[in-house]
Amino acid sequence: MMAFSLSISELSFASFRLPLTNFGTINNQINIKMKRITLLSLLLLPFIGFAQKSFFYTLNASQKTNEKTIKLFIDYEIAGIKFKDSLSLNDKKKSLTKTLRQPVAATIYTKNNKIQPLSVFLANNTLNLEVTEKSISIHKSKLQDDFLFLTVNDRIRPSYFPLYDKLSSTKDTIGLKKLGVIFDSLKNDDIQKSIKYFKANKASLLSLFSFNRYTTFYADYSKVENEFNQLPEWAKSSPDGQSILAKINGAKSTQVGTIAKYFSQKSSKGKNVSLKSFDGKYILLDFWASWCAPCRKEHPNLIKIYEEFKDNNFDIISISLDSEIGNWQKAIIKDQLTWTQLSDLKGSQNDIALQYGVQSVPANFLINPKGIIIGKNLSTEQLNEKLKEILEK
């Protein structure tokens, strides 16, 4: 398999998915005089603890353009749920305050393509923005500087995407391999920066973000449990934190030698399909997505394996981590995939992916007729050898 990857982790870095319902503006502040703890303050303590789990951001904007109507959009994502806040610069106040369930990366942009979007980190902060004819700028802060340091490669990768498309369309394997080296270098730089930052700043509002930046590349998510336990309590109890915990527990319970977990999900043909209906067969659970280049690169090899063994008690169930039905179905047709295709269109929060602790794609599990997992994250070469070993005896 080519080392080059534009997978769930790398593509999401541009606007890191890692925001739930807006709970309204926090208007009241609770002040406690530490030297005189009254009965009232004692009664308020549980509510103070709850408030500490909520976060906010305030956006103040000024405009230096000739456009009469400009609207700012603020996009962010928490635990797979996408949010879009907005602020009209026609408003007299030109200010916006929102509460958040956790600190989160966001993209601020307008519908004017000439104005470059801005990546920011939202976490109990006030952002003073200035919108000009070409850009959106923000006053510097330690939090934003650290965020930009961690995400510097997210602003480099897109410059290579046109070249990738060109090399792919011309099937230039040598060029793709060279480009793969560049992307691997950027990925490794991301990982090293994030690990170093996390270890030195576990109490930071960027701790959960930096944790996700490097652990998203773990093939076996059970191995991140120790680092997860080092996160602050707000991070562990946040929506993303609970999603991570579910994946850790899922990965721990789906190791080789364990019983595969039953599931049911809607297929690309609109029918509910369950794993139980495949009892008695060797099954490959294949996790992929339409935007995952390494996944789709391996499809021709997977098709060959399927054609060779499908009449010998073997089948494939593919689970897509797509969120757009059109992209998913187009990829199935284009890649000529004829076996069962499932998705709940929840992206990285796919129910089966959570159940099996899948954090990145491609990923797979080989299950025997007794429902026992006998292989995990096999390459197509390893899968082919394994099936020959067990099916051609």
C-alpha positions as CSV (number, residue, x, y, z in Angstrom):
1,M,0.0,0.0,0.0
2,M,1.3,3.5,-0.9
3,A,2.4,5.5,2.1
4,F,0.6,8.6,0.8
5,S,-2.7,9.3,2.6
6,L,-5.4,11.9,2.4
7,S,-7.4,10.1,5.1
8,I,-10.0,10.9,7.7
9,S,-7.3,12.4,9.9
10,E,-5.4,14.6,7.4
11,L,-8.4,16.0,5.6
12,S,-10.1,16.9,8.8
13,F,-7.1,18.9,10.0
14,A,-8.0,21.8,7.7
15,S,-11.0,22.4,9.9
16,F,-10.6,20.0,12.7
17,R,-13.7,18.1,13.5
18,L,-13.1,17.6,16.7
19,P,-20.1,21.7,18.4
20,L,-23.3,20.7,19.9
21,T,-26.3,22.8,20.5
22,N,-25.9,26.4,21.5
23,F,-27.0,26.9,25.1
24,G,-27.3,30.7,24.9
25,T,-25.2,33.5,26.2
26,I,-23.9,33.4,29.8
27,N,-25.2,36.7,31.2
28,N,-24.7,36.2,34.9
29,Q,-21.4,35.7,36.8
30,I,-21.2,34.0,40.2
31,N,-18.7,35.6,42.6
32,I,-17.7,33.9,45.8
33,K,-15.8,35.6,48.6
34,M,-13.3,33.0,49.6
35,K,-12.8,34.4,53.1
36,R,-16.4,34.1,54.0
37,I,-18.1,31.0,52.7
38,T,-21.8,31.4,53.4
39,L,-24.6,28.8,53.2
40,L,-25.6,30.4,49.9
41,S,-22.2,29.9,48.3
42,L,-22.1,26.3,49.4
43,L,-25.5,25.7,47.7
44,L,-24.1,27.3,44.6
45,L,-21.0,25.1,44.3
46,P,-22.6,22.3,42.2
47,F,-23.8,24.9,39.7
48,I,-20.3,26.5,39.6
49,G,-18.9,23.0,38.8
50,F,-21.4,22.7,35.9
51,A,-20.6,26.1,34.5
52,Q,-16.9,25.2,34.3
53,K,-17.9,22.6,31.7
54,S,-19.3,25.2,29.4
55,F,-17.2,27.4,27.2
56,F,-17.9,30.5,25.1
57,Y,-16.5,32.8,22.4
58,T,-17.2,36.4,21.6
59,L,-16.6,37.8,18.1
60,N,-16.2,41.5,17.5
61,A,-15.8,42.6,13.9
62,S,-14.9,45.7,12.0
63,Q,-15.1,46.1,8.2
64,K,-12.7,47.8,5.8
65,T,-14.3,47.0,2.5
66,N,-16.5,48.8,0.0
67,E,-19.1,46.0,0.1
68,K,-22.4,47.1,1.6
69,T,-23.4,43.7,2.8
70,I,-21.0,41.3,4.4
71,K,-21.9,38.3,6.5
72,L,-19.4,36.4,8.5
73,F,-19.9,32.6,8.9
74,I,-18.3,30.6,11.7
75,D,-18.1,26.9,11.0
76,Y,-17.0,24.3,13.6
77,E,-17.6,20.7,14.4
78,I,-17.9,18.7,17.7
79,A,-18.3,15.0,17.9
80,G,-19.3,14.8,14.3
81,I,-22.0,17.5,14.5
82,K,-21.5,20.5,12.3
83,F,-22.4,24.1,13.3
84,K,-22.6,27.3,11.5
85,D,-22.9,30.6,13.4
86,S,-23.1,33.9,11.6
87,L,-22.7,37.7,12.1
88,S,-23.9,40.4,9.8
89,L,-21.6,43.4,9.6
90,N,-24.6,45.5,8.9
91,D,-25.7,45.0,12.5
92,K,-25.0,48.1,14.7
93,K,-23.5,45.9,17.4
94,K,-21.2,43.9,15.1
95,S,-20.7,41.5,18.0
96,L,-21.6,37.9,18.7
97,T,-21.3,35.7,21.8
98,K,-22.0,32.0,21.8
99,T,-21.6,29.2,24.3
100,L,-19.8,25.9,23.4
101,R,-19.7,22.5,24.9
102,Q,-15.9,22.4,24.5
103,P,-13.0,24.3,23.0
104,V,-13.0,23.9,19.2
105,A,-11.2,24.8,16.0
106,A,-13.3,26.9,13.6
107,T,-13.2,28.6,10.2
108,I,-14.4,32.1,9.7
109,Y,-15.3,33.1,6.2
110,T,-17.6,35.2,3.9
111,K,-19.3,34.2,0.7
112,N,-16.8,36.5,-1.1
113,N,-14.2,34.1,-2.6
114,K,-11.7,37.0,-2.8
115,I,-11.6,37.3,1.0
116,Q,-9.4,34.5,2.4
117,P,-10.9,32.5,5.3
118,L,-9.4,32.4,8.7
119,S,-8.7,29.4,11.0
120,V,-9.2,30.2,14.7
121,F,-9.5,28.4,18.0
122,L,-12.6,29.1,20.1
123,A,-12.2,28.7,23.8
124,N,-13.3,31.3,26.4
125,N,-11.9,34.1,24.3
126,T,-12.8,37.3,22.5
127,L,-11.8,37.6,18.9
128,N,-11.4,41.0,17.4
129,L,-11.6,40.7,13.7
130,E,-11.0,43.1,10.9
131,V,-12.4,42.3,7.4
132,T,-10.6,43.8,4.4
133,E,-11.0,43.4,0.6
134,K,-8.7,40.3,0.7
135,S,-8.5,38.9,4.2
136,I,-9.9,38.4,7.7
137,S,-7.3,39.2,10.4
138,I,-7.3,38.8,14.1
139,H,-5.4,40.2,17.0
140,K,-2.6,38.0,18.2
141,S,-2.8,35.9,21.4
142,K,-0.9,33.0,23.0
143,L,-3.8,30.6,22.4
144,Q,-4.1,31.5,18.7
145,D,-0.3,31.4,18.2
146,D,-0.2,27.9,19.7
147,F,-3.1,26.9,17.5
148,L,-1.5,28.2,14.3
149,F,1.8,26.4,15.3
150,L,0.0,23.1,15.6
151,T,-1.9,23.6,12.3
152,V,0.7,25.1,10.1
153,N,0.8,22.1,7.7
154,D,-3.0,22.4,7.2
155,R,-2.2,25.6,5.2
156,I,0.5,23.8,3.2
157,R,-1.3,20.6,2.2
158,P,-4.0,22.3,-0.1
159,S,-1.3,23.7,-2.3
160,Y,-0.5,20.1,-3.3
161,F,-4.0,18.9,-4.0
162,P,-4.1,20.1,-7.7
163,L,-0.8,18.3,-8.3
164,Y,-2.3,15.1,-6.7
165,D,-5.3,15.3,-9.0
166,K,-3.1,15.8,-12.0
167,L,-0.8,12.9,-11.1
168,S,-3.8,10.6,-10.3
169,S,-5.5,11.4,-13.6
170,T,-2.4,10.6,-15.6
171,K,-1.6,7.6,-13.4
172,D,1.9,8.9,-12.7
173,T,2.9,6.4,-10.0
174,I,6.4,7.8,-9.7
175,G,5.1,11.3,-9.2
176,L,2.5,10.0,-6.7
177,K,5.2,8.2,-4.7
178,K,7.3,11.4,-4.5
179,L,4.2,13.4,-3.4
180,G,3.5,10.7,-0.9
181,V,6.9,11.3,0.7
182,I,6.0,15.0,1.1
183,F,2.6,14.2,2.7
184,D,4.2,11.7,5.0
185,S,6.7,14.3,6.1
186,L,3.9,16.8,6.8
187,K,2.0,14.1,8.7
188,N,4.9,13.1,10.8
189,D,5.6,16.8,11.6
190,D,2.0,17.2,12.7
191,I,2.3,14.1,15.0
192,Q,5.6,15.2,16.6
193,K,4.4,18.7,17.2
194,S,1.2,17.6,18.8
195,I,2.8,14.9,21.0
196,K,5.3,17.5,22.3
197,Y,2.7,20.1,22.9
198,F,0.3,17.7,24.6
199,K,3.0,16.4,27.0
200,A,4.0,19.9,28.0
201,N,0.5,21.5,28.1
202,K,-2.0,18.9,29.5
203,A,-4.0,21.7,31.3
204,S,-4.2,23.8,28.2
205,L,-7.4,24.6,26.4
206,L,-5.7,23.1,23.4
207,S,-5.0,19.8,25.2
208,L,-7.9,17.9,23.7
209,F,-7.2,19.3,20.3
210,S,-3.5,18.4,20.4
211,F,-4.4,14.9,21.7
212,N,-6.7,14.4,18.7
213,R,-4.0,15.7,16.3
214,Y,-1.7,12.7,16.9
215,T,-3.9,9.9,18.3
216,T,-6.1,10.0,15.2
217,F,-3.4,8.1,13.4
218,Y,-3.4,5.2,15.8
219,A,-4.6,2.1,14.0
220,D,-5.5,0.4,17.4
221,Y,-7.3,3.1,19.4
222,S,-7.1,1.1,22.6
223,K,-3.5,2.2,22.9
224,V,-4.5,5.8,23.5
225,E,-6.2,5.1,26.9
226,N,-3.3,6.1,29.0
227,E,-2.9,9.5,27.3
228,F,-6.7,10.0,27.4
229,N,-6.7,9.6,31.2
230,Q,-4.2,12.4,31.4
231,L,-6.6,14.9,29.9
232,P,-8.3,17.4,32.1
233,E,-11.8,16.5,33.4
234,W,-13.6,19.0,31.1
235,A,-11.9,17.3,28.1
236,K,-12.8,13.8,29.1
237,S,-16.5,14.7,29.8
238,S,-16.8,16.8,26.6
239,P,-18.7,15.5,23.6
240,D,-15.4,14.7,21.8
241,G,-14.0,13.2,24.9
242,Q,-17.0,10.8,25.3
243,S,-16.7,9.9,21.6
244,I,-13.0,9.1,22.1
245,L,-13.8,7.0,25.2
246,A,-16.4,5.0,23.2
247,K,-13.8,4.3,20.5
248,I,-11.3,3.3,23.1
249,N,-13.7,0.8,24.7
250,G,-14.8,-0.3,21.2
251,A,-11.2,-1.0,20.2
252,K,-10.5,-2.9,23.5
253,S,-13.5,-5.2,22.9
254,T,-12.7,-5.9,19.3
255,Q,-9.2,-7.3,19.5
256,V,-8.2,-10.5,17.6
257,G,-9.7,-13.5,19.4
258,T,-12.8,-11.7,20.6
259,I,-16.4,-12.2,19.5
260,A,-17.4,-9.7,16.8
261,K,-20.2,-7.4,17.8
262,Y,-23.5,-7.6,16.0
263,F,-24.9,-4.6,14.3
264,S,-27.5,-3.4,11.8
265,Q,-27.3,-0.5,9.4
266,K,-28.9,0.8,6.2
267,S,-27.3,-0.3,2.9
268,S,-26.7,1.8,-0.2
269,K,-29.9,0.2,-1.6
270,G,-32.0,1.4,1.4
271,K,-32.3,-1.9,3.2
272,N,-31.3,-2.7,6.8
273,V,-28.6,-5.3,6.8
274,S,-27.3,-7.1,10.0
275,L,-24.1,-8.9,10.6
276,K,-26.1,-11.8,12.0
277,S,-27.5,-12.5,8.6
278,F,-23.9,-13.4,7.5
279,D,-23.5,-16.0,10.2
280,G,-21.6,-19.1,9.1
281,K,-19.3,-17.2,6.6
282,Y,-15.9,-15.6,6.7
283,I,-16.6,-11.9,6.7
284,L,-14.3,-9.0,6.1
285,L,-15.6,-5.8,7.8
286,D,-14.1,-3.1,5.6
287,F,-14.2,0.6,6.9
288,W,-13.6,3.2,4.2
289,A,-14.8,6.6,2.8
290,S,-15.2,8.1,-0.6
291,W,-12.6,10.8,0.3
292,C,-10.0,8.3,1.5
293,A,-7.4,8.0,-1.2
294,P,-5.6,4.9,0.3
295,C,-9.0,3.1,0.6
296,R,-9.9,3.6,-3.0
297,K,-6.4,2.8,-4.2
298,E,-6.9,-0.7,-2.7
299,H,-10.3,-1.3,-4.2
300,P,-9.1,-3.0,-7.4
301,N,-7.1,-5.4,-5.2
302,L,-10.1,-6.0,-2.9
303,I,-12.3,-6.7,-5.9
304,K,-9.9,-9.4,-7.1
305,I,-9.9,-11.0,-3.7
306,Y,-13.7,-10.9,-3.6
307,E,-14.1,-12.5,-7.0
308,E,-11.6,-15.2,-6.1
309,F,-13.2,-16.2,-2.8
310,K,-16.9,-15.1,-2.9
311,D,-18.0,-18.6,-3.9
312,N,-15.9,-20.2,-1.1
313,N,-17.9,-19.1,2.0
314,F,-16.4,-15.5,2.0
315,D,-18.1,-12.2,1.8
316,I,-17.4,-8.5,2.4
317,I,-19.4,-5.9,4.3
318,S,-18.1,-2.3,3.7
319,I,-19.0,0.5,6.2
320,S,-18.5,4.0,4.9
321,L,-17.5,6.9,7.1
322,D,-19.1,9.3,4.6
323,S,-21.6,12.0,5.6
324,E,-22.8,12.9,2.1
325,I,-24.9,10.2,0.4
326,G,-24.1,11.5,-3.1
327,N,-20.3,11.2,-2.6
328,W,-20.7,7.7,-1.1
329,Q,-22.9,6.3,-3.9
330,K,-20.9,7.9,-6.7
331,A,-17.7,6.2,-5.3
332,I,-19.4,2.8,-5.1
333,I,-20.4,3.1,-8.7
334,K,-17.1,4.5,-9.9
335,D,-15.0,1.9,-8.1
336,Q,-17.4,-0.9,-9.2
337,L,-18.0,-2.3,-5.7
338,T,-20.6,-5.1,-5.8
339,W,-20.7,-6.4,-2.3
340,T,-22.7,-5.0,0.7
341,Q,-22.3,-1.3,1.4
342,L,-23.5,0.2,4.7
343,S,-23.5,3.7,6.2
344,D,-25.5,5.8,8.5
345,L,-23.9,9.0,7.0
346,K,-22.6,10.2,10.4
347,G,-19.1,10.5,9.1
348,S,-16.4,9.6,11.7
349,Q,-19.2,9.1,14.3
350,N,-20.6,6.1,12.3
351,D,-22.3,3.8,14.9
352,I,-20.5,0.7,13.7
353,A,-17.1,2.6,13.7
354,L,-17.7,3.6,17.3
355,Q,-18.7,0.1,18.2
356,Y,-15.5,-1.3,16.7
357,G,-13.2,1.6,17.9
358,V,-12.4,2.7,14.3
359,Q,-10.6,6.1,14.4
360,S,-9.1,6.2,10.9
361,V,-9.6,4.6,7.6
362,P,-8.8,2.2,5.9
363,A,-9.5,-0.3,8.7
364,N,-10.8,-3.8,8.6
365,F,-11.7,-6.9,10.7
366,L,-11.7,-10.5,9.5
367,I,-14.3,-12.6,11.2
368,N,-14.6,-16.4,11.0
369,P,-17.9,-18.5,10.7
370,K,-18.1,-18.7,14.5
371,G,-18.1,-14.9,14.8
372,I,-14.6,-14.6,16.2
373,I,-12.2,-11.9,15.0
374,I,-9.2,-13.6,13.5
375,G,-7.5,-10.6,11.7
376,K,-7.4,-6.9,12.1
377,N,-6.2,-4.1,9.8
378,L,-4.9,-6.6,7.2
379,S,-3.3,-5.3,4.0
380,T,-4.8,-6.8,0.8
381,E,-1.7,-8.9,0.5
382,Q,-2.1,-10.2,4.1
383,L,-5.8,-10.8,3.5
384,N,-5.2,-12.7,0.3
385,E,-2.6,-15.0,2.1
386,K,-4.9,-15.5,5.1
387,L,-7.9,-16.5,2.9
388,K,-5.7,-18.9,0.9
389,E,-4.5,-20.4,4.1
390,I,-8.0,-21.0,5.6
391,L,-10.2,-21.5,2.5
392,E,-8.0,-23.6,0.3
393,K,-7.1,-26.3,2.8
